[in-house]
Amino acid sequence: MSKRFWRRFLRVIGVMVLLFGLLFAYLAWVSKINPPKVSDLSAFQLQREEPDKGLYVIKNSWFRKSNSGLYEMYVEGTPYELGTVNGKLSEELVKKQEDYFSEQINKMIPSRSYLHFLKYFIGWFNRDLPKNVTDEYKQEIYGVSQSASEGYTYIGTKYSRILNYHSAHDIGHALQNMMLVGCTSFGTWGSASQDSTMIIGRNFDFWVGDNFAKNKIVEFVNPSAGYKFMSVTWGGFVGVVSGMNEKGLTVTINAAKSSIPGGSATPVSLVAREIVQYAKNIKEAIAIAQKRKMFVSESFLVGSALDNKAVVIEKTPDSLSVYDPNKNEILCTNHFQSNDFWNSEPNVEQRANSASVYRYQRLTQLLQQNGPNTVQKTVNILRDYRGVNNTDIGLGNEKAVNQFIAHHAIVFEPQKLKVWVSTSPWQMGQFVCYDLNKVFALKGMKNNREVYEADLNIQADSFIYTPAFKRFEQFRANKQLAMDGATIIPDSLVAENPNYYNSYVAAGDYYFKKKEYKKALPYYQRALTLEIATVGEKDHIENRIKKIQDSK
């Protein structure tokens, strides 16, 4: 080859290197997020104390672990102080939560080069995130981020990481439609409730590995502006996914089908946080949701003691609608119900291809059984793992109300300002009751003691003590081993959970990866005869069968 060719070749390579260099420089620049300006940083000098074993305090704020297994925290102050005190009190959990999150991401995306690219992509995608988060919440996130781990600087600064984690839910289900959040929520009041008062229940089916749900925090917040409120959260997270304020206004979120967005906006959890902090009724909740731009579609089930009713605020990146059933009960899974969005293309696709409609039908059946609703009945519904008409669809099926992946379940009585929070495993452990009036009246804590209402706690479900549950736990462990590439006995998956289609899919996939197609085929064929959760999973099974048949 001529020298002219090589000079041209080297010139092209040089230009490509320069372009890639400029690209990564640009990505690094847009992904850089500076912390907000805070006029008073004195809270950073505060130190936690331990006046009693297991009780940590900073002024009137406190943090402890209940004998129920739940962590409990009360914080008060200005936004920066709220975040800083939160982080200092729960520093170990802030660090652990990021460890668990990173651990699961590394399992899902084992390629280091792709993870490195993903870092810059998310930085670019979230380049406008700070513009869409209020100064108040940026200051609070900045405060809590100062207690984050030093071990992830290769991802970004403490502040940029914690801020970005608040949009993880949105990015996950919008960009890849991973639907890490496939929740069920419902409410009753008036004649639909036994004592006529409002009852709202929900499963928060957010799964980022089992470890992520280990350290749940029941947080009680007394902000310098707005209403006092409680929420169920985790270390380093100041958004709200399930919460109730002192006016008896509740908010829970349910993911809906989204189109692929072009950039970030306000994270859903921060919209929910603003509603529970600043709205006393449904009208004010709608106004807050209306003024915030989101980049995913979401349902906000809002219950109001003052209005004595609940509605679903359905919000897309472009518009908003309110679903009011005009009766004494409301149900919400993962599709929109309002006239405005019912026939929208994403919603039609969601209803046709996901487990949402089936789960809605099962929820309807459960609410119609056994007369008017009670707190105990609400808990029973949240724990239900069967299919329509009480059929056995296997444990862990996405079509069930209880999918055995819930981060938490929660029950509110807004007029009474009482709330019940689930304990492990999933929503099958006891539900612990808190009275918001009593917790907010504590005025600090000096002695380590329980703050729940022991006589109102709801006992664990007896199912967790049965051989069937033990077999299910073993099934989950073996399935994870198979996914990790370990050697297992596929028949054990089937024996441990025989009516679950995914038992057979997992066994089939195990043999398929080993190119033992004859052994894989009968498992896939059997899976097709069972209740499959989504069209996508059915397509996967049928595609595998076709590949096996074509290989003969």
Secondary structure as UniProt FT lines:
FT   HELIX           3..30
FT   HELIX           42..45
FT   STRAND          49..52
FT   TURN            53..54
FT   STRAND          55..58
FT   TURN            59..60
FT   STRAND          61..65
FT   TURN            67..68
FT   STRAND          71..77
FT   HELIX           79..89
FT   HELIX           91..108
FT   HELIX           112..125
FT   TURN            126..128
FT   HELIX           129..132
FT   HELIX           135..145
FT   TURN            146..147
FT   TURN            151..155
FT   HELIX           158..165
FT   TURN            166..167
FT   HELIX           168..175
FT   STRAND          184..188
FT   HELIX           190..192
FT   TURN            194..195
FT   STRAND          199..204
FT   HELIX           210..213
FT   STRAND          217..223
FT   STRAND          229..233
FT   TURN            235..236
FT   STRAND          242..245
FT   TURN            246..247
FT   STRAND          249..255
FT   HELIX           268..278
FT   HELIX           282..291
FT   STRAND          298..304
FT   TURN            305..308
FT   STRAND          309..315
FT   STRAND          320..323
FT   STRAND          329..332
FT   TURN            339..343
FT   HELIX           345..353
FT   HELIX           356..368
FT   TURN            369..370
FT   HELIX           375..382
FT   HELIX           388..390
FT   TURN            395..396
FT   TURN            398..399
FT   STRAND          408..413
FT   HELIX           414..416
FT   STRAND          418..422
FT   TURN            426..427
FT   STRAND          431..435
FT   HELIX           436..440
FT   HELIX           454..456
FT   HELIX           462..465
FT   HELIX           467..483
FT   TURN            484..485
FT   HELIX           490..496
FT   TURN            498..499
FT   HELIX           501..513
FT   TURN            514..515
FT   HELIX           517..527
FT   TURN            528..529
FT   HELIX           535..550
//
